Amino acid sequence: MTKKDLLIVFVKNLIPGHVKTRLAKDIGIDGALDVYKYLIEHTYEVTKELDCSKAVFYSEYVEIEDIWDTDEYKLLVQKGPDLGDRMLNAFKYAFDKGCEKAVIIGTDCWELSDEVVQEAFDKLDDHDVVIGPATDGGYYLIGMNKLYPGLFHDKKYSHDNVLKDVLTEIGQMDAEFHLLPELSDIDTFQDLKDSDIDFEFVEPDDEG
């Protein structure tokens, strides 16, 4: 990695009821917020020592005095009406700034490690695109060494064919890609139970 490599972290602002909504159906809004805070802290620990440029793109506005160190992370806001546009604009930002490689991760993947992120950047030396497949049919990481707008145009997210759609698009572009290890996101209560997260919470009373 070099400072010409940019790691982009997509973060949702910590607004109750706006994060981990599927999880909140089972453990409540406050519980879901606590889990998401936990995942953000994990993502910070994974990325803080990586030797590359880093930027946090918030969903709504830049948080003041949160976990992300402004000496290490540039703080920005996502732009665009949907996730595809927001990722495309983040990649545009990276390459407009002269970056040679750019990788986007979210903050949902408990199994993510610094070794996986390092592998993503390394593989971009001889591949055009890297993808981190998630067990739910999506992806937890996408990276590229130049802008491929077609990977984000007219794409639907939050369904189990997201990865398949992106790989089809890559094939049509005749681009070289590398798949990283398949990892699990934490989106539902079952995901949380299946994980090895040492997280204690009180399940809400069924009566409200």
KOLSE-388200 format. One record per atom (N, C-alpha, C, CB): y, z, x. Coordinates in pm, whole numbers, padded with zeros to 5 digits, always signed. Glycine has a CB too. Layout:
KOLSE-388200
YZX ...
END
This chain:
KOLSE-388200
-00120+00000+00083 +00000+00000+00000 +00126+00000+00087 +00000+00121-00094 +00228-00060+00033 +00360-00057+00098 +00465-00031-00010 +00389-00191+00174 +00589-00018+00034 +00697+00000-00062 +00725-00128-00140 +00823+00045+00010 +00662-00241-00099 +00670-00365-00176 +00571-00363-00293 +00643-00485-00087 +00486-00260-00298 +00393-00241-00409 +00455-00143-00508 +00253-00189-00358 +00458-00179-00635 +00518-00091-00736 +00412-00045-00835 +00633-00163-00809 +00399+00086-00848 +00316+00146-00952 +00407+00182-01069 +00239+00272-00898 +00375+00128-01185 +00450+00153-01307 +00368+00245-01397 +00486+00019-01380 +00427+00355-01438 +00359+00449-01527 +00426+00444-01664 +00361+00594-01469 +00352+00404-01766 +00403+00404-01903 +00378+00542-01965 +00337+00291-01988 +00486+00606-02009 +00480+00741-02063 +00546+00744-02201 +00548+00843-01968 +00482+00812-02294 +00546+00836-02422 +00629+00965-02414 +00441+00846-02536 +00745+00962-02475 +00826+01084-02481 +00753+01190-02561 +00966+01055-02543 +00774+01315-02522 +00701+01427-02582 +00764+01469-02716 +00698+01548-02485 +00746+01382-02814 +00799+01404-02948 +00683+01442-03040 +00875+01277-03002 +00683+01562-03097 +00574+01604-03185 +00551+01502-03298 +00604+01742-03244 +00425+01465-03316 +00391+01368-03420 +00396+01224-03374 +00482+01386-03534 +00442+01201-03251 +00453+01064-03200 +00355+01035-03087 +00595+01039-03152 +00280+01135-03045 +00182+01115-02937 +00044+01155-02986 +00221+01198-02810 -00057+01079-02940 -00196+01110-02973 -00215+01133-03124 -00242+01234-02895 -00170+01037-03203 -00172+01053-03349 -00314+01058-03405 -00094+00940-03415 -00405+00982-03345 -00544+00987-03393 -00606+01123-03360 -00628+00873-03330 -00575+01175-03244 -00624+01306-03205 -00565+01415-03294 -00592+01334-03058 -00439+01397-03332 -00370+01498-03413 -00435+01517-03549 -00225+01458-03432 -00504+01416-03599 -00571+01428-03728 -00678+01537-03725 -00634+01296-03768 -00731+01566-03606 -00837+01665-03593 -00791+01797-03534 -00947+01610-03509 -00693+01794-03445 -00653+01920-03380 -00507+01956-03407 -00675+01910-03231 -00442+01881-03494 -00305+01912-03530 -00203+01852-03435 -00287+02061-03535 -00080+01844-03483 +00028+01783-03404 +00054+01860-03275 +00157+01775-03486 +00059+01993-03284 +00087+02074-03165 -00027+02063-03063 +00108+02221-03204 -00152+02064-03112 -00266+02049-03022 -00265+01915-02951 -00395+02066-03098 -00234+01810-03027 -00229+01676-02968 -00119+01667-02862 -00206+01570-03077 -00006+01733-02889 +00104+01733-02792 +00061+01807-02665 +00231+01800-02853 -00009+01916-02680 -00057+01991-02563 -00155+01908-02480 -00124+02121-02607 -00244+01836-02547 -00339+01749-02475 -00263+01641-02399 -00440+01685-02572 -00163+01582-02464 -00088+01476-02397 -00012+01529-02276 +00008+01409-02495 +00047+01648-02289 +00113+01709-02173 +00013+01727-02058 +00175+01846-02211 -00106+01767-02093 -00213+01787-01995 -00246+01656-01924 -00339+01845-02063 -00253+01547-02001 -00285+01416-01944 -00171+01365-01856 -00313+01315-02056 -00047+01392-01896 +00068+01353-01813 +00062+01426-01678 +00202+01385-01885 +00032+01554-01682 +00023+01631-01558 -00088+01576-01468 -00002+01779-01588 -00199+01537-01529 -00308+01478-01451 -00263+01348-01386 -00431+01454-01540 -00195+01263-01462 -00148+01135-01409 -00050+01157-01294 -00081+01051-01520 +00035+01256-01308 +00129+01289-01200 +00053+01330-01074 +00225+01401-01244 -00047+01415-01088 -00124+01461-00973 -00196+01344-00905 -00226+01568-01015 -00245+01250-00984 -00316+01133-00930 -00222+01044-00850 -00380+01053-01042 -00099+01029-00896 -00010+00928-00839 +00090+00980-00735 +00066+00863-00948 +00112+01109-00729 +00226+01160-00652 +00215+01135-00502 +00240+01307-00676 +00093+01126-00449 +00076+01108-00305 +00056+00962-00265 -00040+01190-00256 +00051+00872-00361 +00029+00731-00329 +00147+00674-00252 +00004+00650-00457 +00116+00596-00149 +00220+00542-00061 +00267+00407-00113 +00167+00529+00083 +00345+00410-00221 +00400+00288-00279 +00526+00327-00356 +00296+00215-00373 +00601+00228-00399 +00713+00257-00488 +00657+00293-00626 +00811+00136-00496 +00729+00375-00700 +00680+00422-00829 +00794+00424-00931 +00617+00563-00816 +00760+00390-01052 +00858+00393-01161 +00790+00443-01287 +00921+00254-01184 +00858+00533-01356 +00813+00581-01486 +00896+00512-01593 +00824+00737-01496 +00826+00448-01686 +00893+00383-01799 +00863+00464-01926 +00846+00234-01815 +00966+00533-01977 +00950+00613-02098 +00954+00523-02222 +01060+00721-02105 +00893+00572-02329 +00886+00493-02453 +01020+00487-02526 +00780+00550-02545 +01099+00595-02519 +01221+00602-02600 +01347+00626-02517 +01207+00711-02703 +01341+00723-02427 +01459+00761-02349 +01411+00835-02224 +01558+00851-02434 +01495+00841-02124 +01462+00912-02001 +01468+01062-02026 +01557+00872-01886 +01359+01131-01996 +01355+01277-02009 +01433+01340-01892 +01207+01328-02012 +01500+01448-01922 +01577+01519-01820 +01494+01637-01768 +01713+01568-01878 +01480+01643-01637 +01414+01756-01571 +01271+01778-01620 +01495+01882-01591 +01194+01671-01626 +01053+01688-01660 +00970+01682-01531 +01006+01579-01761 +00842+01654-01543 +00751+01665-01428 +00774+01558-01322 +00609+01657-01475 +00832+01444-01361 +00842+01331-01268 +00958+01353-01171 +00861+01198-01344 +00928+01360-01045 +01025+01387-00938 +01111+01263-00916 +00953+01427-00806 +01241+01277-00935 +01329+01161-00923 +01344+01113-00779 +01466+01194-00978 +01299+01192-00682 +01299+01145-00544 +01185+01046-00520 +01288+01264-00447 +01080+01056-00599 +00961+00972-00581 +00946+00865-00689 +00837+01058-00578 +00997+00893-00806 +00980+00803-00921 +01116+00759-00973 +00897+00871-01033 +01131+00628-00991 +01250+00578-01060 +01224+00591-01210 +01283+00428-01020 +01322+00641-01284 +01305+00667-01426 +01377+00562-01509 +01356+00808-01461 +01300+00494-01595 +01352+00383-01674 +01299+00394-01817 +01313+00246-01611 +01343+00304-01902 +01300+00301-02042 +01234+00166-02071 +01421+00327-02140 +01123+00170-02143 +01053+00048-02182 +01143-00036-02274 +00920+00080-02253 +01131-00168-02262 +01211-00259-02345 +01120-00360-02411 +01320-00331-02260 +01139-00375-02543 +01060-00473-02616 +01008-00417-02747 +00945-00521-02531 +00980-00503-02845 +00937-00458-02977 +00793-00413-02984 +00958-00566-03074 +00709-00456-02891 +00569-00414-02894 +00519-00392-02752 +00481-00519-02967 +00396-00342-02741 +00343-00304-02610 +00336-00423-02515 +00206-00242-02624 +00295-00538-02565 +00288-00656-02480 +00421-00692-02419 +00236-00774-02558 +00526-00694-02502 +00661-00725-02452 +00708-00619-02353 +00759-00735-02569 +00673-00494-02380 +00718-00386-02292 +00651-00396-02155 +00688-00250-02356 +00522-00428-02152 +00455-00446-02024 +00508-00569-01951 +00304-00458-02043 +00527-00678-02023 +00581-00799-01962 +00718-00772-01899 +00592-00912-02065 +00804-00702-01971 +00937-00673-01918 +00931-00580-01797 +01025-00611-02027 +00834-00489-01796 +00819-00401-01679 +00774-00481-01558 +00718-00288-01709 +00681-00574-01578 +00639-00661-01467 +00754-00750-01421 +00518-00747-01509 +00833-00800-01515 +00950-00881-01477 +01044-00799-01389 +01026-00931-01604 +01065-00675-01428 +01149-00585-01348 +01096-00575-01205 +01156-00445-01413 +00964-00556-01193 +00903-00540-01061 +00925-00662-00973 +00754-00512-01074 +00893-00779-01027 +00902-00899-00944 +01046-00944-00923 +00822-01011-01008 +01134-00915-01018 +01277-00944-00997 +01333-00858-00884 +01357-00919-01127 +01273-00739-00862 +01316-00650-00754 +01252-00687-00619 +01281-00506-00789 +01172-00793-00618 +01113-00838-00493 +00978-00777-00460 +01205-00811-00383 +00915-00712-00557 +00783-00653-00533 +00679-00763-00512 +00741-00562-00650 +00581-00734-00428 +00474-00829-00401 +00351-00804-00487 +00436-00824-00254 +00334-00680-00531 +00225-00642-00621 +00279-00540-00719 +00101-00586-00543 +00231-00545-00842 +00272-00446-00942 +00151-00408-01026 +00388-00500-01031 +00141-00281-01055 +00030-00226-01134 +00087-00134-01240 -00073-00150-01044 +00039-00150-01364 +00079-00062-01473 -00039+00025-01514 +00131-00143-01594 -00013+00154-01529 -00110+00246-01587 -00043+00321-01701 -00166+00345-01479 -00126+00377-01790 -00075+00465-01893 -00101+00608-01853 -00139+00433-02029 -00100+00696-01951 -00121+00839-01923 -00232+00895-02012 +00009+00918-01944 -00326+00809-02052 -00434+00851-02141 -00568+00869-02071 -00449+00750-02252 -00577+00828-01946 -00707+00818-01880 -00733+00940-01791 -00715+00689-01797 -00814+01032-01841 -00846+01153-01767 -00928+01122-01642 -00921+01251-01855 -01008+01015-01644 -01095+00982-01532 -01025+00906-01420 -01212+00902-01582 -00900+00869-01441 -00827+00794-01339 -00812+00876-01211 -00688+00752-01391 -00828+00809-01096 -00814+00875-00967 -00723+00793-00877 -00952+00894-00899 -00675+00856-00770 -00592+00782-00675 -00672+00672-00607 -00533+00877-00571 -00804+00693-00591 -00888+00590-00528 -00893+00463-00614 -01031+00643-00506 -00896+00480-00744 -00900+00363-00834 -00768+00287-00826 -00928+00406-00980 -00657+00359-00826 -00527+00293-00815 -00514+00223-00680 -00411+00395-00834 -00561+00287-00574 -00559+00225-00442 -00642+00097-00441 -00612+00324-00336 -00759+00102-00504 -00844-00017-00512 -00772-00131-00584 -00976+00015-00583 -00699-00097-00689 -00626-00199-00764 -00529-00274-00673 -00550-00136-00882 -00451-00200-00597 -00356-00265-00507 -00428-00343-00397 -00261-00162-00444 -00535-00287-00342 -00609-00355-00235 -00665-00489-00283 -00722-00265-00184 -00720-00490-00404 -00785-00611-00455 -00684-00721-00487 -00865-00578-00581 -00558-00683-00502 -00456-00786-00526 -00423-00865-00400 -00330-00722-00580 -00481-00827-00286 -00466-00908-00165 -00536-01042-00181 -00521-00833-00043 -00650-01042-00252 -00726-01167-00266 -00767-01197-00410 -00849-01161-00179 -00703-01131-00505 -00721-01163-00647 -00583-01171-00711 -00812-01057-00718 -00573-01251-00817 -00444-01266-00885 -00415-01150-00979 -00441-01397-00962 -00520-01100-01043 -00506-00997-01145 -00615-00892-01126 -00514-01058-01288 -00583-00766-01150 -00685-00660-01156 -00677-00594-01293 -00663-00553-01041 -00793-00557-01344 -00802-00494-01475 -00890-00370-01464 -00858-00593-01582 -00845-00262-01526 -00927-00142-01538 -00981-00130-01679 -00847-00016-01500 -01104-00169-01704 -01157-00167-01841 -01180-00026-01893 -01287-00245-01847 -01143-00004-02017 -01167+00124-02083 -01290+00113-02172 -01043+00167-02166 -01356+00223-02195 -01481+00222-02271 -01460+00184-02418 -01546+00358-02263 -01334+00191-02466 -01308+00158-02606 -01276+00011-02628 -01193+00242-02658 -01291-00071-02523 -01265-00214-02536 -01126-00256-02494 -01288-00255-02675 -01045-00160-02453 -00912-00192-02402 -00909-00185-02251 -00808-00098-02461 -00794-00156-02195 -00785-00137-02051 -00685-00027-02019 -00745-00268-01980 -00715+00047-01911 -00628+00158-01870 -00534+00118-01758 -00711+00278-01828 -00553-00001-01700 -00473-00047-01586 -00472-00198-01586 -00528+00007-01451 -00358-00255-01554 -00348-00399-01530 -00250-00419-01416 -00304-00477-01659 -00285-00508-01323 -00198-00535-01209 -00202-00683-01173 -00240-00451-01089 -00100-00728-01103 -00093-00870-01064 -00002-00886-00943 -00042-00958-01182 -00019-00998-00874 +00064-01025-00757 +00172-01130-00783 -00023-01068-00642 +00179-01177-00906 +00292-01258-00954 +00288-01250-01107 +00284-01408-00903 +00394-01295-01170 +00406-01277-01315 +00318-01377-01390 +00552-01292-01358 +00237-01323-01481 +00154-01406-01571 +00192-01371-01715 -00001-01382-01545 +00297-01433-01768 +00346-01396-01902 +00242-01416-02012 +00470-01478-01934 +00152-01512-01993 +00053-01541-02096 -00040-01425-02128 -00029-01658-02055 -00051-01331-02037 -00138-01216-02061 -00080-01120-02165 -00162-01141-01931 +00046-01141-02203 +00113-01046-02293 +00169-01111-02418 +00223-00977-02219 +00177-01242-02420 +00232-01310-02537 +00132-01311-02652 +00273-01454-02500 +00180-01273-02770 +00098-01280-02893 -00034-01207-02880 +00072-01424-02930 -00031-01091-02817 -00152-01009-02802 -00144-00888-02896 -00170-00963-02654 -00256-00858-02959 -00266-00738-03043 -00335-00628-02963 -00344-00768-03176 -00291-00505-02984 -00346-00392-02909 -00410-00292-03005 -00237-00324-02824 -00474-00190-02948 -00542-00085-03027 -00656-00141-03111 -00442-00014-03117 -00732-00235-03055 -00856-00278-03117 -00958-00299-03005 -00836-00410-03201 -01084-00318-03042 -01190-00313-02940 -01214-00446-02869 -01318-00269-03003 -01127-00546-02891 -01140-00673-02820 -01021-00702-02729 -01156-00786-02920 -00941-00599-02701 -00822-00619-02617 -00862-00673-02479 -00744-00487-02601 -00960-00609-02416 -01003-00653-02284 -01058-00795-02289 -01109-00558-02228 -01141-00821-02388 -01199-00955-02402 -01091-01061-02417 -01293-00959-02523 -00988-01033-02495 -00879-01129-02514 -00807-01157-02383 -00779-01076-02618 -00782-01052-02305 -00711-01069-02177 -00796-01147-02077 -00673-00932-02118 -00925-01116-02071 -01013-01188-01979 -01024-01335-02018 -01153-01124-01976 -01023-01363-02147 -01024-01503-02193 -00899-01575-02147 -01036-01510-02347 -00785-01507-02159 -00657-01565-02117 -00658-01591-01966 -00540-01471-02155 -00710-01496-01889 -00717-01514-01744 -00804-01634-01710 -00773-01386-01677 -00916-01649-01780 -01004-01762-01756 -00935-01895-01785 -01128-01750-01841 -00856-01900-01890 -00783-02022-01924 -00677-02055-01820 -00718-02008-02061 -00627-01953-01751 -00528-01975-01645 -00594-02009-01512 -00440-01851-01628 -00727-02000-01510 -00803-02024-01387 -00756-01933-01274 -00790-02172-01344 -00732-01806-01311 -00687-01708-01213 -00806-01625-01165 -00578-01616-01273 -00798-01575-01043 -00901-01487-00989 -00872-01343-01031 -00908-01499-00833 -00973-01273-01082 -00950-01136-01126 -01059-01044-01072 -00945-01128-01279 -01024-00916-01066 -01118-00813-01022 -01121-00703-01128 -01079-00756-00882 -01243-00661-01166 -01259-00552-01260 -01282-00421-01185 -01374-00580-01357 -01204-00323-01218 -01219-00189-01163 -01329-00115-01240 -01084-00110-01168 -01365+00006-01199 -01465+00083-01274 -01421+00107-01419 -01491+00217-01205 -01518+00105-01509 -01489+00135-01650 -01468+00286-01666 -01605+00085-01742 -01357+00323-01730 -01324+00464-01748 -01290+00490-01895 -01205+00504-01657 -01286+00618-01930 -01260+00657-02068 -01117+00706-02087 -01358+00767-02111 -01055+00662-02196 -00927+00717-02240 -00953+00835-02334 -00840+00609-02311 -00850+00915-02355 -00857+01023-02453 -00767+00985-02570 -00815+01161-02390 -00827+00931-02676 -00750+00891-02794 -00793+00966-02920 -00765+00743-02817 -00918+01009-02925 -00972+01074-03044 -01033+01209-03009 -01076+00984-03112 -01065+01285-03112 -01128+01415-03091 -01264+01397-03023 -01145+01490-03225 -01336+01291-03059 -01465+01266-02995 -01447+01237-02847 -01538+01148-03063 -01343+01161-02812 -01313+01135-02670 -01291+01267-02597 -01188+01044-02656 -01218+01357-02660 -01187+01486-02598 -01314+01568-02578 -01086+01563-02683 -01401+01568-02680 -01525+01644-02671 -01619+01585-02565 -01595+01647-02806 -01617+01452-02551 -01705+01385-02456 -01656+01398-02312 -01718+01239-02491 -01531+01435-02294 -01473+01446-02160 -01511+01579-02097 -01320+01430-02165 -01479+01591-01968 -01503+01719-01900 -01371+01795-01881 -01571+01696-01764 -01274+01764-01966 -01146+01833-01958 -01164+01980-01991 -01042+01768-02051 -01115+02064-01904 -01121+02208-01926 -00996+02248-02002 -01132+02287-01790 -00999+02220-02132 -00880+02239-02213 -00916+02321-02336 -00817+02103-02254 -00846+02432-02356 -00872+02518-02470 -00766+02496-02578 -00875+02665-02427 -00813+02484-02700 -00722+02470-02812 -00787+02530-02935 -00685+02321-02836 -00706+02561-03033 -00756+02616-03159 -00755+02506-03263 -00671+02737-03204 -00870+02478-03320 -00876+02376-03423 -00802+02426-03548 -01025+02339-03457 -00728+02338-03613 -00652+02380-03731 -00743+02420-03846 -00558+02270-03775 -00697+02511-03927 -00771+02553-04046 -00779+02436-04143 -00703+02676-04114 -00896+02412-04199 -00914+02301-04292 -00822+02311-04414 -01058+02295-04338 -00780+02433-04444 -00695+02452-04560 -00547+02430-04528 -00715+02591-04616 -00521+02392-04404 -00383+02357-04374 -00322+02426-04257 -00301+02382-04488 
END
